[in-house]
């Protein structure tokens, strides 16, 4: 069983209910919940919840360890032989699992450095302008990380990302062989749940979690993040709390900004599910 949905929609609770009922292992499909240092800010299951039921691929990656959708697929593959419920909010992981992922060679440090420099000097639109029309039509043009990835693939291989995706191999788990559910919730209700959950995160130690990450937080020497920050820094709410700890905003301002960022992230998730996971069953919650 596959359970997707926007942040704060109740995915984890449903997955635990199903796992307890059917004797399944809960497998993480969230790109941030793999990192060991983010339990609270990634909304990872608590230590007690992880101990109560079998869990896999939660909190097992260090901040400096390279980890991508390709890594995730390789780790998921052997787990498909047992009763599982895969749950998360990262649509790319689910799409790769059920429709396949292009086998693109790793990007060289030289090309990555060029991309970072272009992003700093000219912005993502400069890279977007160099992409082939098919790739521009396919990617999220409001997401600098997706633009940079597409540009790097084109520079490294001479082929557009859309062309690579068109020649993708077979899926590990075609949707027709699984039960795929996308949770959906009224926007106003979801926004209220997001606010309540971030308030609970603060009560449970989110600021301490951010404080522990502060010595490792990347910047350019002037307390500003690099143009393409490493994946582990993308935990919703973490950049805002780091900014507070650096004296760049008050705590109430950081909480408000983090809550807004969570709502914006949920909106992007809903757009992905609507556009890229049309064949999944919808469950109102």
N, C-alpha and C positions, 0 to 999 in steps of 0.2 A: 504494500500500500504506500502511496505517495501523498503527502499532505503539504501543500504550499499555501501561502497567504501573506498579506502584509504584516508588518510589525505590529505587535500588540493585539492581533486578531484571535488569539487563543489556540494557536497551532500546537504548542507544546502540551497543553493540558489535554487536548484531544488525542495526541499521539500517546501520551502516558495512559489514558483511559483504554485505548485500543490495545496497547502493548500488554497491560495488566490483564485484560480480558482474554486475549488470544495467545499469550506467551510469546510475544515478539520482542526482538531487540530494537531499540530506538536508534536510528542512524541519523546523524546530523548532515543537513544539506545547506547550512548557513555558512557563508564565507568568513564571518567574524568569530563565530563560536568555536572555530578550530583553535584559536589562539589561547595559550595557557594563561596569559595575564588578564584576559577579559572574561570574567564570569558575570559580574553585575551589569556592566555597560553593554555587553552583547546579549543580555537576557538569557544566558546559558542556564540550564537546569541547575538547581542548587546541589550541593554535595550530598544532601540527604536524598534528593530525588534520583540522583545518579546511582546512589547505593541501593535504592529500593528496587530498581528495575535495570536490566542490562542496557547499557548505552555504548555507542561506538562513534568515534571520530569527533569527540568533544574535547576541547582544551588540550590537544596532544601536540600542538605545533608551537615552537618558540618564535618570538617576534622577528628574529633575523633569518628564519628558515624559509627559503623560497617555497611558495605554495600557490597552486593555481587550480583551475577547474580540471586540467589534465591530471594533476596529482590526486585530486579528489576522486576522479573516475577510477584511477588505478587502485585506490584504497577501497572504494565501494565494490568493485568487481567481485572479490572473493566473498563478500558479505551477502551477495544475492542468492547464495545457495541455502540460506537459512531463513526462517520466518522473521521478517523485519517490517518496520514502518519507517520510511524515510521522511524527515520533516525539516522544513526550513523556509526561508524567505528569499533565497538567492535563485532567481529564475533561470540564470545561465546554467547553474548546475543541473537543474531539472531538465532543461532543454537539451543539454549535452547528453544526459543519461538516456533520454527517451527518443532523441532524433540523431544522436551521434555528434562527434567533435572532430574537427579537422586536425590532422596530425602535422602541425607546423613545427619546424625546427626552432630551438630556443633562439631568442634575440641576442645578438652579440653585445657586449658592453659598449663597443664603439657606437653602434646604432642607437642604443639606449641613451648614451651621453648626448648624441646629436639631437635626439628627440627632446630631451630635457632642456637643452639650450634653446631650441626653437620655441618651446613652450614658454620659457622665461622671457625671451627677447620679443617674440612676435605673437604669442598666444595660440590657442588651439585652432583658430580659424585659418591660420597659415598652413597647418598640416591638413586640415579638412579640404582646403582648396586643391591639394595635390592628389587626393584620393580619386579613384575611378568612380564613375557615376553609380555603378551597381553597389559598391560598398557604401557610398554616401547615402544611398536610399535605404540601406539596411540597418546601419548602426544608429545609436542614439546620439544625434549631433549636438545635444546639450550636455553630454558627459565627456569631459576632457580625457578621462582615462580610456574610454572606448575609442576616441579619436586617435589618441597616441598609439594605442595597440594596433589599430588598423594601419596607421602610417608606418609603424615599425615593421609590420608584416610585409607591406609593399616594398619598403626599402631593402629588407633582408632577402626576399624571395623573388622580387620582380612580378609577383602575382598579387592581385587584390584579395582582400579578406573574403569578399563575397564569392570569388572564384574558388578559393580554398574550401569554403563552406559548401559550395555546390558539389564538390567531389568528396564530401565526407563519407567515411565508411559506415558500416552498420551500427545501429545503436546497441548499447549493452542491454537495455531493457525497453523495448518498444512499448509505447503506451497501450497497445492492444493486449499486451501480456501483463498489464498491471492495472490497479485501480488508482487513478489519479484524481485528486480532489483539490480545488482551489477554494479557500474560505473567502467569503466576501461579507462586508459589513457596511452599514450606512456610514457615510463619511463623518457626520457629526458625532455619532456614537464612537467611532474609531478614534477621532481626535480627542474625545474626552478620556478614552482608555489610555491613549498615549500620554496625556498629561498626568493622569493618575499613576501610571507605571513609572514615569520618570521621577515623580515625587517619591515613590516608594524606593526607587534606586538610590536616591539621595539619602534616604533614611537608612538604607542598608549598607552604605559605605562606598558609593560611587566616587565621591571626592577623594577618598583614600586610595582607591584603585587608580585614579588619574594621577595622584601624587606619586605613587610608586612608578608610574610610567614616565614621569616628568624628566628624570635624568637621561632617558633614552630617546626623548622626543626630538625628531629632526628639525633643524632650522638652518638658515643661511648665515648665522652669526649675528643676526639682528632681530631674533625672536620671530622670524617669519618662516612659515613652512616652505619646503622646496616646491617647485611647480608640480611635481608628480610625487606626492608623499608615498611612502611604502604602504602596502595593503593593511598592515596591522593598525595603522593610525586612523583608519576609517570607521572605527566604532562610533556609532551615533552618540553624540554628547561628549566624547572625549576631547575633540579640539576646543570646544567651548570651555570645558572645565580646565584644560591646560591653559587657555588664555586667562582665565580667572587666576590660576595659581601664579601666572607670570605678571599679575597686576594690570592686565590689559582690559579687564571688565570686572564689574562687581559680581558677587555670587548670584543675586537675583537676575542680573542681565544674562549671565551664563546659562542659568536654568531656563530662562525664556527663550534664548537662542537655541539651546539644545532641543527643547520641546518643539520649536518651529522646524528645526532640521529633521526631527523624527517624523513630523507630519509630511514634510516635503519628500522624505525618503519613501514613506508609505504611498504617496501619490505616484512616485516613479515605479514602485513595485506593482501597483494596480495597473498602470499602463502596460508594463511588460506582460503581466498575466493576460490582460485583455488582448494584446496584439500577438503574443507568441505562444500562448497556451490555450488556444480557442477550443481545442477538442477535449479539454479537461472538464470534469463535472464540477458545477458550482454548488457550494453549500453555504446558505445564508446562516449567519451566526450572530 
